[in-house]
Amino acid sequence: MTSVRSITNLLRHGRDARDPEGGYVLVTMALMATLLMLFAGYSVDAGNWNVQRNKTQTAAEAAALGGVAFLPDDYTTAQLTAERIAMNHGYDAGEILVEPGSGDNQLKVTITDDVSNYFLRIVGQDSTTIARSAVAEFEQPVEMGSPEHILGNDPETGFLPDYWLSIAARNVRKDLGDRFATRRCYAGAGNCNGTWNMEYDSSGYKYAVEVTDTTVPLRIQIFDPGWTWTGSTCNIPNWPTPAEIADLQTFDDGSYTYIPVGYYDDAATRFAGGDTEWCTGDDRPGNNGTSTRFSVHLPDTSPWNDNDNQQIWTSTCQPRTFGGFEPTSIYAPPTQSIFEYLSPVHGADNHWQVRNNNFLSFAETFRRWFTICEISPGPWLREGTYIVKVRTTTSSGTAQNRFSLRAGPPSGSGVADVGQATFSRGRLPIYANTSAADIEFFLARVPPSSGERVLKVSFWDVGDAAAPGTLSVNPPPGSISLGYFPNCDFELGGIPFDPGTVNCSVPNVLDTNGYGENLVEVTVTVPSQNDPDPNRAYWCDVTDPDDCWVTVRAQFPGGITDSTTWTAELIGDAVRLVDP
């Protein structure tokens, strides 16, 4: 390459520019100088493009993450939120494209930006277009309970999964099975500070009802919503005698306008004592009963937070508080027998005749479905997730209330089974009272998008049974060729242990084997859909509301009478970026 000094010498000696050699050198140098300038300019512009690409990518990711949290319930808000976030990063509306991703819980944001060039303008390229995309995915809190329209037993229809929903009053001890609604602890119980439960939650428990069709009314019912002291196996001797059953059946012949005809026709079975399919097992381990409050709350645009949903208060849907009843002996005031509470003429209070004073009579709620909310098509009926909150209201209560919940379009005095999903929100407190138990019930819905995340299932205070049993956490049928989750780890009371199984099960479960007053935790690494081992790959049909449900099988051949609290959560970011 000719040096600057050589060029200087040529000029100094006055070589004629017309000299062929000299002209060649000058032209070459001019071309090379131009190329060097173009390369330098391209480098500057390319560096600017890279800066702008990063800026645009950051903005797209922030917009997608901010908007996706409103899915799948509110796409409009998701879109507007994403657009606003992108604009806050300096982009105009025309540069922003927000659209659904491949799933109803995904949001894709694409930002297109024309970046001004500095040096490439010389060759006529005034600007360069940069487009960057980001896809975010939001997984709502784990659905627990069931894809069915009902949670718990329904003895009227014969739907009997062999468990009831349960809530304990505040002063019941935690070691009796309710992990979150109780304030008291027994010495040595898990996660307690002396005599106080460190996991106490005054808000109680929350259940969800999914509504997709707003053209038909919504009815929400509770079976046996009030607490009645019957004993855990309905063994308190306060049940109607055969003569009293016959007496009740004479009251439903139309003589009493407030008693429907035929209301007591099945009294002999509905009000029988003992551990029948009608026995909810309301108990009183302490000296005081309790009242229970149910309220229904509208869907909103923050599915990650159930505490800010607006409470519904209309003439047909408003908070209901059900008082407690303590029938203990025949004709022994001030306490009364169950017959006296049911009879329109023998009881001193709480019977049919007081219903005109807007008091919920015992006869309307005991071992019956009661409508706590009915919403007709209109402004109160919306697509989305309705929240049913349940809590006890008696500060000194030491009782346990058991019930069931169902929802759907009205059908007669009940609801139609149209696949209306009703499930718990992360916490499922249940009471099981059955003999020779071998039951399998839905626990949590885990879609394939959860692959490679960790499902953590917790069982509080299990094993109150006559003999040891086995608990198994099972994948949805057909989701894994192996037939079981291949990667499970176990802890008891916070200490890892090996149950000696390969199929994600825990044998020898009994309270006296260390399971009482302790937390059993099973962590399941959900296999990826693309696991290199096809026998381990996890897949289920997210379009089928009955699929993708992880189940728990409880085998207690000696029978079980047990209150427990089950939880499930997916460890990892609920809002995350995925490949565009």
QUIQUI-V444073 format. One record per backbone hydrogen bond with DSSP energy under -1.0 kcal/mol. CO is the residue of the C=O (numbers start at 1). NH is the residue of the N-H. If there is no record, write none. Layout:
{{CO;NH} {CO;NH}}
This chain:
{{3;7} {4;8} {5;9} {6;10} {7;11} {8;12} {9;13} {10;15} {11;14} {16;19} {19;23} {20;24} {21;25} {22;26} {23;27} {24;28} {25;29} {26;30} {27;31} {28;32} {29;33} {30;34} {31;35} {32;36} {33;37} {34;38} {35;39} {36;40} {37;41} {38;42} {39;43} {40;44} {41;45} {42;46} {43;47} {44;48} {45;49} {46;50} {47;51} {48;52} {49;53} {50;54} {51;55} {52;56} {53;57} {54;58} {55;59} {56;60} {57;61} {58;62} {59;63} {60;64} {61;65} {62;66} {63;67} {64;68} {67;70} {68;71} {70;74} {74;78} {75;79} {76;80} {77;81} {78;82} {79;83} {80;84} {81;85} {82;86} {83;87} {84;88} {86;91} {87;90} {92;95} {93;96} {95;112} {97;110} {99;108} {103;106} {105;138} {106;101} {107;136} {108;99} {109;134} {110;97} {111;132} {113;130} {115;128} {119;122} {120;125} {121;124} {126;117} {128;115} {130;113} {132;111} {134;109} {135;578} {136;107} {137;576} {143;445} {144;424} {148;422} {149;407} {151;405} {154;158} {154;159} {159;154} {164;431} {165;403} {167;401} {169;172} {170;183} {173;176} {174;177} {180;201} {183;197} {184;174} {186;189} {191;198} {193;196} {195;185} {196;193} {197;200} {201;204} {205;390} {206;425} {207;388} {208;423} {209;386} {211;384} {218;375} {219;408} {220;372} {220;373} {221;406} {222;370} {223;404} {227;325} {230;236} {231;234} {234;274} {236;238} {238;338} {241;245} {242;246} {243;247} {244;248} {245;249} {247;250} {248;251} {252;262} {256;259} {260;263} {262;265} {264;267} {266;269} {266;270} {267;271} {269;272} {274;276} {276;279} {282;230} {282;231} {283;400} {288;398} {291;393} {292;322} {293;391} {294;320} {295;389} {296;312} {297;387} {302;305} {310;298} {316;374} {317;314} {320;294} {322;292} {325;229} {337;341} {338;342} {339;343} {350;362} {351;354} {352;355} {354;357} {355;358} {362;365} {362;366} {365;368} {368;224} {370;222} {373;220} {375;218} {378;381} {384;211} {386;209} {387;297} {388;207} {389;295} {390;205} {391;293} {394;397} {397;171} {398;286} {399;169} {400;283} {401;167} {403;165} {404;223} {405;151} {406;221} {408;219} {409;416} {411;414} {414;411} {416;418} {421;210} {423;208} {424;144} {426;568} {428;566} {429;166} {430;564} {431;164} {432;562} {434;560} {437;556} {439;554} {441;552} {443;145} {444;550} {447;450} {448;451} {450;453} {453;526} {454;571} {455;524} {456;569} {457;522} {458;567} {459;520} {463;465} {463;511} {464;561} {469;509} {470;555} {471;506} {472;553} {474;551} {476;479} {479;539} {480;483} {487;525} {489;523} {490;497} {491;521} {492;495} {495;492} {504;473} {506;471} {509;469} {510;513} {510;515} {511;514} {511;516} {515;518} {517;190} {518;461} {519;493} {520;459} {521;491} {522;457} {523;489} {524;455} {526;452} {528;531} {528;538} {533;536} {533;537} {535;482} {541;544} {544;547} {548;446} {550;443} {550;444} {551;474} {552;441} {553;472} {554;439} {555;470} {556;437} {556;559} {559;466} {560;434} {562;432} {564;430} {565;460} {566;428} {567;458} {569;456} {571;454} {574;139} {576;137}}
